[in-house]
Amino acid sequence: MPRSRNTVAGHKRHKKVLKRARGNYGARSRLYKTAVETVNKGLKYAYRDRRNKKREFRSLWITRISAAAKICGTNYSTLMFGLKQSGVNLNRKMLADIAARDMATFKNLAEMATVK
């Protein structure tokens, strides 16, 4: 009985990996073995960085809110505590956007936070 080599499925598997490896330099996009390593490493980075992105953006928002709070004469923790006490339900993303685009509104929020 002749040996079966499963060529159609093998070619399909190789093409799938090489398609994902496009754009890499040299052998990383042309040779199957190195392409598999590159693709797997890239997928690990993508998985990790989807979580890191959330961390980095929250940190950025906090930095922006803190800078705007200092301009208004308060600090970040006092501002956030005061906003929570006065019933303002804005998340950090929205507060950072207000601080960057509309300083007058942010000053009003800071005043609301310091009144109580």
C-alpha positions as CSV (number, residue, x, y, z in Angstrom):
1,M,0.0,0.0,0.0
2,P,1.5,3.4,-0.9
3,R,2.3,6.0,1.7
4,S,-0.3,8.7,2.2
5,R,1.3,12.2,2.7
6,N,-1.7,14.4,3.4
7,T,-0.3,17.1,1.1
8,V,-3.5,19.2,0.6
9,A,-4.0,19.7,4.4
10,G,-0.3,20.3,4.9
11,H,-0.2,23.0,2.2
12,K,-3.3,24.6,3.6
13,R,-1.7,24.7,7.1
14,H,1.5,26.2,5.7
15,K,-0.3,28.8,3.7
16,K,-2.3,29.8,6.8
17,V,0.9,30.4,8.8
18,L,2.7,32.1,6.0
19,K,-0.2,34.4,5.3
20,R,-0.1,35.6,9.0
21,A,3.7,36.1,8.7
22,R,3.4,38.6,5.9
23,G,5.3,41.8,6.5
24,N,8.1,40.2,8.5
25,Y,11.7,40.6,7.4
26,G,13.5,37.9,5.4
27,A,13.0,34.3,6.3
28,R,10.4,35.1,9.0
29,S,7.9,35.6,6.2
30,R,9.2,33.0,3.7
31,L,10.3,29.8,5.6
32,Y,7.6,27.8,7.4
33,K,9.6,27.0,10.5
34,T,10.7,30.5,11.3
35,A,7.3,31.8,10.3
36,V,5.6,29.6,12.8
37,E,7.9,30.9,15.6
38,T,7.2,34.5,14.6
39,V,3.5,34.1,14.3
40,N,3.3,32.3,17.7
41,K,5.4,35.0,19.4
42,G,3.2,37.7,17.8
43,L,0.0,36.0,19.0
44,K,1.5,35.9,22.6
45,Y,2.3,39.6,22.4
46,A,-1.1,40.4,21.1
47,Y,-2.8,38.5,23.9
48,R,-0.6,40.2,26.6
49,D,-0.9,43.7,25.2
50,R,-4.7,43.6,24.9
51,R,-4.6,43.5,28.7
52,N,-1.6,46.0,29.0
53,K,-3.5,48.5,26.9
54,K,-6.2,48.8,29.5
55,R,-3.6,49.4,32.2
56,E,-1.8,52.0,30.1
57,F,-4.9,54.0,29.2
58,R,-6.1,54.1,32.8
59,S,-2.7,55.4,33.8
60,L,-2.9,58.1,31.1
61,W,-6.3,59.2,32.1
62,I,-5.2,59.5,35.8
63,T,-2.2,61.5,34.8
64,R,-4.4,63.9,32.7
65,I,-6.9,64.3,35.5
66,S,-4.2,64.9,38.0
67,A,-2.6,67.6,35.9
68,A,-5.9,69.4,35.4
69,A,-6.7,69.1,39.1
70,K,-3.4,70.8,40.0
71,I,-4.3,73.7,37.7
72,C,-7.6,74.0,39.6
73,G,-5.8,74.1,42.9
74,T,-6.6,70.6,44.2
75,N,-5.0,67.1,43.8
76,Y,-6.2,63.9,42.2
77,S,-7.3,62.0,45.2
78,T,-9.2,64.9,46.8
79,L,-10.9,65.6,43.5
80,M,-12.0,62.0,42.9
81,F,-13.2,61.7,46.5
82,G,-15.2,64.9,46.3
83,L,-16.8,64.0,43.0
84,K,-17.9,60.6,44.5
85,Q,-19.3,62.4,47.6
86,S,-21.2,64.9,45.5
87,G,-22.8,62.2,43.3
88,V,-21.0,62.9,40.0
89,N,-20.8,59.6,38.2
90,L,-18.2,60.2,35.5
91,N,-15.5,57.7,34.8
92,R,-11.8,58.5,34.4
93,K,-12.0,58.3,30.7
94,M,-14.7,61.0,30.5
95,L,-13.0,63.2,33.1
96,A,-9.7,63.1,31.2
97,D,-11.5,64.0,28.0
98,I,-13.2,66.9,29.7
99,A,-9.9,68.0,31.2
100,A,-8.2,68.0,27.8
101,R,-11.0,69.6,25.8
102,D,-13.1,71.8,28.1
103,M,-11.2,73.3,31.1
104,A,-14.2,75.5,32.1
105,T,-16.4,72.5,32.7
106,F,-13.6,70.7,34.5
107,K,-13.2,73.7,36.8
108,N,-16.9,73.6,37.6
109,L,-16.5,69.9,38.5
110,A,-13.5,70.7,40.7
111,E,-15.5,73.3,42.5
112,M,-18.3,70.8,43.1
113,A,-15.8,68.4,44.5
114,T,-14.3,70.9,46.9
115,V,-17.6,72.4,48.2
116,K,-18.5,69.4,50.3
